Amino acid sequence: MNRHGCMAGLLLCACCVPLPLAAVTSQSFQVSATVTAGCLVMGGVSNYGNLNFGSRSALSTGPVQVALTGGVQLQCTPGMTLNMTVDGGQYNSNGRHLQLTTGSNRVAYQLFRDAAFSQSLGIGQSVAVAYTDANNISLPIYGQVLLPGNQPGGTYSDVLQVQLSW
């Protein structure tokens, strides 16, 4: 065998041995999520607050103004539009009224949606709830009663339903 034959045999044997192929491959895949905008009532509160006009003399006259206290705190997705409506209450007869718990005497009151008591909150009127902190939203409800000075003494009350939508 000559030298060329030996080389040809070595080359032939080398061609029969499989060489390892590269095991690296590359491909992409999609990753996504849908974040649904909305609001959350914090703490599962079922009472949205209290408008307490306090204790006044039966002979008192003039306006008494208060803000909604306690109750619900909300969180919304930033930029979410939150709306509220408030019904006419249990004693809605041409407007909202407080009624004497031991009788039928009534005292009219009004709701407002601003602390200046300049923007009325009508019965069933849908209004946007403005907020600056999406993690701490309070309902902007303010009440005013005009005491007539001629009502019997006792506790006057009403219950309102608030509906929130977003």
C-alpha positions as protocol buffer text, in pm:
chain_id: "A"
residue {
  index: 1
  type: MET
  ca { x: 0 y: 0 z: 0 }
}
residue {
  index: 2
  type: ASN
  ca { x: 131 y: 328 z: -85 }
}
residue {
  index: 3
  type: ARG
  ca { x: 117 y: 640 z: 106 }
}
residue {
  index: 4
  type: HIS
  ca { x: -177 y: 773 z: -90 }
}
residue {
  index: 5
  type: GLY
  ca { x: -379 y: 460 z: -27 }
}
residue {
  index: 6
  type: CYS
  ca { x: -325 y: 489 z: 348 }
}
residue {
  index: 7
  type: MET
  ca { x: -433 y: 851 z: 341 }
}
residue {
  index: 8
  type: ALA
  ca { x: -737 y: 762 z: 138 }
}
residue {
  index: 9
  type: GLY
  ca { x: -822 y: 491 z: 396 }
}
residue {
  index: 10
  type: LEU
  ca { x: -787 y: 737 z: 683 }
}
residue {
  index: 11
  type: LEU
  ca { x: -1000 y: 991 z: 505 }
}
residue {
  index: 12
  type: LEU
  ca { x: -1254 y: 724 z: 431 }
}
residue {
  index: 13
  type: CYS
  ca { x: -1267 y: 618 z: 798 }
}
residue {
  index: 14
  type: ALA
  ca { x: -1293 y: 981 z: 913 }
}
residue {
  index: 15
  type: CYS
  ca { x: -1590 y: 1034 z: 687 }
}
residue {
  index: 16
  type: CYS
  ca { x: -1770 y: 736 z: 845 }
}
residue {
  index: 17
  type: VAL
  ca { x: -1751 y: 876 z: 1203 }
}
residue {
  index: 18
  type: PRO
  ca { x: -2042 y: 1117 z: 1263 }
}
residue {
  index: 19
  type: LEU
  ca { x: -1933 y: 1457 z: 1377 }
}
residue {
  index: 20
  type: PRO
  ca { x: -2141 y: 1624 z: 1654 }
}
residue {
  index: 21
  type: LEU
  ca { x: -2383 y: 1884 z: 1519 }
}
residue {
  index: 22
  type: ALA
  ca { x: -2441 y: 2214 z: 1694 }
}
residue {
  index: 23
  type: ALA
  ca { x: -2732 y: 2174 z: 1944 }
}
residue {
  index: 24
  type: VAL
  ca { x: -2804 y: 2546 z: 1978 }
}
residue {
  index: 25
  type: THR
  ca { x: -3124 y: 2682 z: 1827 }
}
residue {
  index: 26
  type: SER
  ca { x: -3301 y: 3010 z: 1884 }
}
residue {
  index: 27
  type: GLN
  ca { x: -3667 y: 3110 z: 1861 }
}
residue {
  index: 28
  type: SER
  ca { x: -3891 y: 3368 z: 2026 }
}
residue {
  index: 29
  type: PHE
  ca { x: -4233 y: 3344 z: 2196 }
}
residue {
  index: 30
  type: GLN
  ca { x: -4497 y: 3600 z: 2293 }
}
residue {
  index: 31
  type: VAL
  ca { x: -4559 y: 3710 z: 2654 }
}
residue {
  index: 32
  type: SER
  ca { x: -4865 y: 3925 z: 2734 }
}
residue {
  index: 33
  type: ALA
  ca { x: -5112 y: 4020 z: 3006 }
}
residue {
  index: 34
  type: THR
  ca { x: -5436 y: 4216 z: 3006 }
}
residue {
  index: 35
  type: VAL
  ca { x: -5484 y: 4452 z: 3298 }
}
residue {
  index: 36
  type: THR
  ca { x: -5852 y: 4532 z: 3342 }
}
residue {
  index: 37
  type: ALA
  ca { x: -5924 y: 4880 z: 3469 }
}
residue {
  index: 38
  type: GLY
  ca { x: -6163 y: 4901 z: 3761 }
}
residue {
  index: 39
  type: CYS
  ca { x: -6224 y: 4999 z: 4121 }
}
residue {
  index: 40
  type: LEU
  ca { x: -6218 y: 4821 z: 4454 }
}
residue {
  index: 41
  type: VAL
  ca { x: -6420 y: 4891 z: 4770 }
}
residue {
  index: 42
  type: MET
  ca { x: -6166 y: 4864 z: 5050 }
}
residue {
  index: 43
  type: GLY
  ca { x: -6245 y: 4644 z: 5349 }
}
residue {
  index: 44
  type: GLY
  ca { x: -6577 y: 4520 z: 5214 }
}
residue {
  index: 45
  type: VAL
  ca { x: -6754 y: 4812 z: 5380 }
}
residue {
  index: 46
  type: SER
  ca { x: -7132 y: 4793 z: 5354 }
}
residue {
  index: 47
  type: ASN
  ca { x: -7189 y: 5137 z: 5510 }
}
residue {
  index: 48
  type: TYR
  ca { x: -7084 y: 5422 z: 5283 }
}
residue {
  index: 49
  type: GLY
  ca { x: -7071 y: 5676 z: 5564 }
}
residue {
  index: 50
  type: ASN
  ca { x: -7278 y: 5909 z: 5779 }
}
residue {
  index: 51
  type: LEU
  ca { x: -7417 y: 6260 z: 5740 }
}
residue {
  index: 52
  type: ASN
  ca { x: -7472 y: 6370 z: 6099 }
}
residue {
  index: 53
  type: PHE
  ca { x: -7623 y: 6715 z: 6143 }
}
residue {
  index: 54
  type: GLY
  ca { x: -7572 y: 6685 z: 6517 }
}
residue {
  index: 55
  type: SER
  ca { x: -7799 y: 6791 z: 6801 }
}
residue {
  index: 56
  type: ARG
  ca { x: -7984 y: 7122 z: 6765 }
}
residue {
  index: 57
  type: SER
  ca { x: -8254 y: 7303 z: 6958 }
}
residue {
  index: 58
  type: ALA
  ca { x: -8607 y: 7260 z: 6819 }
}
residue {
  index: 59
  type: LEU
  ca { x: -8619 y: 7639 z: 6804 }
}
residue {
  index: 60
  type: SER
  ca { x: -8298 y: 7670 z: 6596 }
}
residue {
  index: 61
  type: THR
  ca { x: -8326 y: 7821 z: 6252 }
}
residue {
  index: 62
  type: GLY
  ca { x: -8085 y: 7851 z: 5964 }
}
residue {
  index: 63
  type: PRO
  ca { x: -7857 y: 7621 z: 5770 }
}
residue {
  index: 64
  type: VAL
  ca { x: -7643 y: 7341 z: 5912 }
}
residue {
  index: 65
  type: GLN
  ca { x: -7379 y: 7199 z: 5679 }
}
residue {
  index: 66
  type: VAL
  ca { x: -7186 y: 6872 z: 5716 }
}
residue {
  index: 67
  type: ALA
  ca { x: -6964 y: 6640 z: 5513 }
}
residue {
  index: 68
  type: LEU
  ca { x: -6998 y: 6264 z: 5475 }
}
residue {
  index: 69
  type: THR
  ca { x: -6777 y: 6098 z: 5736 }
}
residue {
  index: 70
  type: GLY
  ca { x: -6650 y: 5745 z: 5780 }
}
residue {
  index: 71
  type: GLY
  ca { x: -6764 y: 5467 z: 5558 }
}
residue {
  index: 72
  type: VAL
  ca { x: -6619 y: 5354 z: 5230 }
}
residue {
  index: 73
  type: GLN
  ca { x: -6270 y: 5405 z: 5093 }
}
residue {
  index: 74
  type: LEU
  ca { x: -6211 y: 5317 z: 4729 }
}
residue {
  index: 75
  type: GLN
  ca { x: -5914 y: 5236 z: 4509 }
}
residue {
  index: 76
  type: CYS
  ca { x: -5931 y: 5268 z: 4130 }
}
residue {
  index: 77
  type: THR
  ca { x: -5700 y: 5208 z: 3841 }
}
residue {
  index: 78
  type: PRO
  ca { x: -5530 y: 5545 z: 3775 }
}
residue {
  index: 79
  type: GLY
  ca { x: -5725 y: 5742 z: 3517 }
}
residue {
  index: 80
  type: MET
  ca { x: -6042 y: 5536 z: 3573 }
}
residue {
  index: 81
  type: THR
  ca { x: -6369 y: 5732 z: 3565 }
}
residue {
  index: 82
  type: LEU
  ca { x: -6572 y: 5664 z: 3880 }
}
residue {
  index: 83
  type: ASN
  ca { x: -6935 y: 5779 z: 3893 }
}
residue {
  index: 84
  type: MET
  ca { x: -7189 y: 5786 z: 4174 }
}
residue {
  index: 85
  type: THR
  ca { x: -7563 y: 5838 z: 4202 }
}
residue {
  index: 86
  type: VAL
  ca { x: -7761 y: 5890 z: 4521 }
}
residue {
  index: 87
  type: ASP
  ca { x: -8132 y: 5815 z: 4542 }
}
residue {
  index: 88
  type: GLY
  ca { x: -8401 y: 6026 z: 4708 }
}
residue {
  index: 89
  type: GLY
  ca { x: -8402 y: 5836 z: 5035 }
}
residue {
  index: 90
  type: GLN
  ca { x: -8690 y: 5683 z: 5228 }
}
residue {
  index: 91
  type: TYR
  ca { x: -8880 y: 6010 z: 5259 }
}
residue {
  index: 92
  type: ASN
  ca { x: -8851 y: 6147 z: 4907 }
}
residue {
  index: 93
  type: SER
  ca { x: -9148 y: 6374 z: 4854 }
}
residue {
  index: 94
  type: ASN
  ca { x: -9050 y: 6661 z: 4622 }
}
residue {
  index: 95
  type: GLY
  ca { x: -8696 y: 6632 z: 4754 }
}
residue {
  index: 96
  type: ARG
  ca { x: -8505 y: 6455 z: 5032 }
}
residue {
  index: 97
  type: HIS
  ca { x: -8638 y: 6472 z: 5388 }
}
residue {
  index: 98
  type: LEU
  ca { x: -8542 y: 6364 z: 5738 }
}
residue {
  index: 99
  type: GLN
  ca { x: -8838 y: 6218 z: 5926 }
}
residue {
  index: 100
  type: LEU
  ca { x: -8904 y: 6212 z: 6297 }
}
residue {
  index: 101
  type: THR
  ca { x: -8857 y: 5851 z: 6416 }
}
residue {
  index: 102
  type: THR
  ca { x: -9160 y: 5876 z: 6652 }
}
residue {
  index: 103
  type: GLY
  ca { x: -9391 y: 6061 z: 6416 }
}
residue {
  index: 104
  type: SER
  ca { x: -9445 y: 6189 z: 6065 }
}
residue {
  index: 105
  type: ASN
  ca { x: -9287 y: 6535 z: 6092 }
}
residue {
  index: 106
  type: ARG
  ca { x: -9024 y: 6602 z: 5827 }
}
residue {
  index: 107
  type: VAL
  ca { x: -8739 y: 6844 z: 5764 }
}
residue {
  index: 108
  type: ALA
  ca { x: -8605 y: 6897 z: 5411 }
}
residue {
  index: 109
  type: TYR
  ca { x: -8235 y: 6867 z: 5336 }
}
residue {
  index: 110
  type: GLN
  ca { x: -8013 y: 6889 z: 5029 }
}
residue {
  index: 111
  type: LEU
  ca { x: -7701 y: 6710 z: 4909 }
}
residue {
  index: 112
  type: PHE
  ca { x: -7403 y: 6868 z: 4739 }
}
residue {
  index: 113
  type: ARG
  ca { x: -7096 y: 6726 z: 4570 }
}
residue {
  index: 114
  type: ASP
  ca { x: -6851 y: 6998 z: 4673 }
}
residue {
  index: 115
  type: ALA
  ca { x: -6734 y: 7141 z: 5004 }
}
residue {
  index: 116
  type: ALA
  ca { x: -6843 y: 7491 z: 4897 }
}
residue {
  index: 117
  type: PHE
  ca { x: -7206 y: 7367 z: 4880 }
}
residue {
  index: 118
  type: SER
  ca { x: -7239 y: 7517 z: 4533 }
}
residue {
  index: 119
  type: GLN
  ca { x: -7290 y: 7201 z: 4320 }
}
residue {
  index: 120
  type: SER
  ca { x: -7618 y: 7028 z: 4398 }
}
residue {
  index: 121
  type: LEU
  ca { x: -7632 y: 6647 z: 4399 }
}
residue {
  index: 122
  type: GLY
  ca { x: -7972 y: 6576 z: 4251 }
}
residue {
  index: 123
  type: ILE
  ca { x: -8181 y: 6266 z: 4307 }
}
residue {
  index: 124
  type: GLY
  ca { x: -8050 y: 5991 z: 4078 }
}
residue {
  index: 125
  type: GLN
  ca { x: -7802 y: 6230 z: 3914 }
}
residue {
  index: 126
  type: SER
  ca { x: -7487 y: 6054 z: 3795 }
}
residue {
  index: 127
  type: VAL
  ca { x: -7177 y: 6257 z: 3880 }
}
residue {
  index: 128
  type: ALA
  ca { x: -6809 y: 6188 z: 3829 }
}
residue {
  index: 129
  type: VAL
  ca { x: -6606 y: 6138 z: 4147 }
}
residue {
  index: 130
  type: ALA
  ca { x: -6287 y: 6339 z: 4109 }
}
residue {
  index: 131
  type: TYR
  ca { x: -5975 y: 6214 z: 4287 }
}
residue {
  index: 132
  type: THR
  ca { x: -5604 y: 6288 z: 4302 }
}
residue {
  index: 133
  type: ASP
  ca { x: -5493 y: 5970 z: 4482 }
}
residue {
  index: 134
  type: ALA
  ca { x: -5623 y: 5657 z: 4306 }
}
residue {
  index: 135
  type: ASN
  ca { x: -5543 y: 5451 z: 4618 }
}
residue {
  index: 136
  type: ASN
  ca { x: -5751 y: 5662 z: 4859 }
}
residue {
  index: 137
  type: ILE
  ca { x: -6082 y: 5785 z: 4719 }
}
residue {
  index: 138
  type: SER
  ca { x: -6364 y: 5921 z: 4937 }
}
residue {
  index: 139
  type: LEU
  ca { x: -6715 y: 5999 z: 4818 }
}
residue {
  index: 140
  type: PRO
  ca { x: -6772 y: 6375 z: 4785 }
}
residue {
  index: 141
  type: ILE
  ca { x: -7110 y: 6404 z: 4957 }
}
residue {
  index: 142
  type: TYR
  ca { x: -7206 y: 6709 z: 5162 }
}
residue {
  index: 143
  type: GLY
  ca { x: -7541 y: 6781 z: 5328 }
}
residue {
  index: 144
  type: GLN
  ca { x: -7727 y: 7094 z: 5426 }
}
residue {
  index: 145
  type: VAL
  ca { x: -8045 y: 7119 z: 5632 }
}
residue {
  index: 146
  type: LEU
  ca { x: -8238 y: 7442 z: 5683 }
}
residue {
  index: 147
  type: LEU
  ca { x: -8378 y: 7423 z: 6035 }
}
residue {
  index: 148
  type: PRO
  ca { x: -8730 y: 7571 z: 6040 }
}
residue {
  index: 149
  type: GLY
  ca { x: -8740 y: 7636 z: 6418 }
}
residue {
  index: 150
  type: ASN
  ca { x: -9089 y: 7489 z: 6461 }
}
residue {
  index: 151
  type: GLN
  ca { x: -9045 y: 7109 z: 6459 }
}
residue {
  index: 152
  type: PRO
  ca { x: -9111 y: 6877 z: 6753 }
}
residue {
  index: 153
  type: GLY
  ca { x: -8804 y: 6753 z: 6936 }
}
residue {
  index: 154
  type: GLY
  ca { x: -8671 y: 6406 z: 6862 }
}
residue {
  index: 155
  type: THR
  ca { x: -8444 y: 6220 z: 6623 }
}
residue {
  index: 156
  type: TYR
  ca { x: -8491 y: 6280 z: 6251 }
}
residue {
  index: 157
  type: SER
  ca { x: -8331 y: 6044 z: 6002 }
}
residue {
  index: 158
  type: ASP
  ca { x: -8326 y: 5910 z: 5647 }
}
residue {
  index: 159
  type: VAL
  ca { x: -8144 y: 5631 z: 5461 }
}
residue {
  index: 160
  type: LEU
  ca { x: -7993 y: 5690 z: 5118 }
}
residue {
  index: 161
  type: GLN
  ca { x: -7871 y: 5438 z: 4862 }
}
residue {
  index: 162
  type: VAL
  ca { x: -7549 y: 5516 z: 4675 }
}
residue {
  index: 163
  type: GLN
  ca { x: -7465 y: 5345 z: 4348 }
}
residue {
  index: 164
  type: LEU
  ca { x: -7108 y: 5343 z: 4218 }
}
residue {
  index: 165
  type: SER
  ca { x: -7019 y: 5267 z: 3858 }
}
residue {
  index: 166
  type: TRP
  ca { x: -6699 y: 5256 z: 3655 }
}
